[in-house]
């Protein structure tokens, strides 16, 4: 398991991405009206709209972890070819689990 990204809800994805590019020299990995992905200081940050994703932290996990800890969870395919599922911690914070695989980003 490794940290893949953190996701912030944004009111204006383009504005958020541009702010991180200007302020931190972030590298833009993807941008559209409902999702932006940047890399800054070797960490990926996703910007999402609240109607599609909650703010969350995402871990990339392999099949062994999925079989042991996420059995029965439904994984959803995303526009970038990845598959993931969400759960919540004891305080209601969202955690995304991303299947380890070859992917576009």
C-alpha positions as CSV (number, residue, x, y, z in Angstrom):
1,X,0.0,0.0,0.0
2,X,1.2,3.5,-0.8
3,X,-0.3,7.0,-0.8
4,X,-1.5,7.8,-4.3
5,X,-3.2,11.2,-3.9
6,X,-5.2,13.5,-1.7
7,X,-8.4,15.1,-3.1
8,X,-9.8,18.5,-2.4
9,X,-13.2,19.7,-3.4
10,X,-12.9,22.8,-5.6
11,X,-15.4,25.4,-6.7
12,X,-13.3,26.1,-9.8
13,X,-11.0,23.3,-10.9
14,X,-9.0,25.4,-13.4
15,X,-8.4,28.2,-10.9
16,X,-7.2,25.7,-8.3
17,X,-4.8,24.0,-10.6
18,X,-3.4,27.3,-11.8
19,X,-2.9,28.5,-8.2
20,X,-0.9,25.4,-7.3
21,X,1.1,25.8,-10.6
22,X,1.9,29.4,-9.8
23,X,2.4,29.1,-6.1
24,X,4.3,25.8,-5.9
25,X,5.5,25.1,-9.5
26,X,3.1,22.1,-9.7
27,X,3.1,19.9,-12.7
28,X,-0.4,19.6,-14.4
29,X,-1.2,16.0,-15.1
30,X,-4.9,16.4,-16.1
31,X,-7.5,19.1,-16.3
32,X,-11.2,19.3,-17.2
33,X,-14.2,21.0,-15.8
34,X,-14.9,18.3,-13.1
35,X,-11.4,16.9,-12.3
36,X,-7.9,18.2,-12.1
37,X,-4.7,16.3,-11.1
38,X,-1.4,17.9,-10.3
39,X,1.9,16.7,-8.9
40,X,3.7,18.9,-6.4
41,X,6.7,17.9,-4.3
42,X,6.4,14.3,-5.5
43,X,2.8,14.2,-4.2
44,X,-0.4,14.1,-6.4
45,X,-3.3,16.3,-5.5
46,X,-6.7,15.9,-7.2
47,X,-9.3,18.6,-7.4
48,X,-12.8,17.4,-7.6
49,X,-16.4,18.7,-7.7
50,X,-18.5,17.7,-4.7
51,X,-21.2,16.2,-6.9
52,X,-18.8,13.5,-8.1
53,X,-16.3,12.9,-5.3
54,X,-16.0,13.6,-1.6
55,X,-12.7,15.1,-0.3
56,X,-10.5,12.0,0.4
57,X,-7.2,10.4,0.7
58,X,-6.3,7.6,-1.7
59,X,-4.1,4.6,-1.3
60,X,-2.9,2.4,-4.1
61,X,-3.3,-1.3,-3.2
62,X,-2.5,-4.6,-4.7
63,X,-4.7,-7.7,-5.2
64,X,-3.5,-9.3,-2.0
65,X,-4.7,-6.4,0.1
66,X,-8.0,-6.3,-1.8
67,X,-8.6,-10.0,-1.3
68,X,-7.8,-9.7,2.4
69,X,-9.4,-6.4,3.4
70,X,-11.8,-5.3,0.7
71,X,-13.4,-8.5,-0.4
72,X,-16.9,-7.8,-1.7
73,X,-16.3,-4.1,-2.3
74,X,-17.4,-2.9,-5.7
75,X,-14.7,-1.2,-7.7
76,X,-15.7,1.5,-10.1
77,X,-13.9,2.2,-13.4
78,X,-12.8,5.8,-13.9
79,X,-12.1,7.9,-17.0
80,X,-8.3,7.4,-16.7
81,X,-8.6,3.6,-16.8
82,X,-8.2,3.1,-13.0
83,X,-10.5,1.3,-10.7
84,X,-11.3,2.1,-7.1
85,X,-13.7,1.9,-4.2
86,X,-14.4,4.1,-1.3
87,X,-14.9,3.5,2.4
88,X,-15.0,5.7,5.5
89,X,-13.1,5.7,8.7
90,X,-14.5,5.8,12.2
91,X,-15.0,9.6,11.9
92,X,-16.7,9.5,8.5
93,X,-13.7,10.6,6.5
94,X,-13.5,9.1,3.0
95,X,-10.7,6.8,2.0
96,X,-10.3,5.6,-1.6
97,X,-8.5,2.4,-2.5
98,X,-7.1,2.4,-6.0
99,X,-6.2,-0.9,-7.7
100,X,-2.5,-1.2,-8.6
101,X,-2.2,-1.3,-12.4
102,X,-0.8,0.3,-15.5
103,X,-2.6,3.5,-16.1
104,X,-2.6,6.7,-18.1
105,X,-1.5,9.1,-15.2
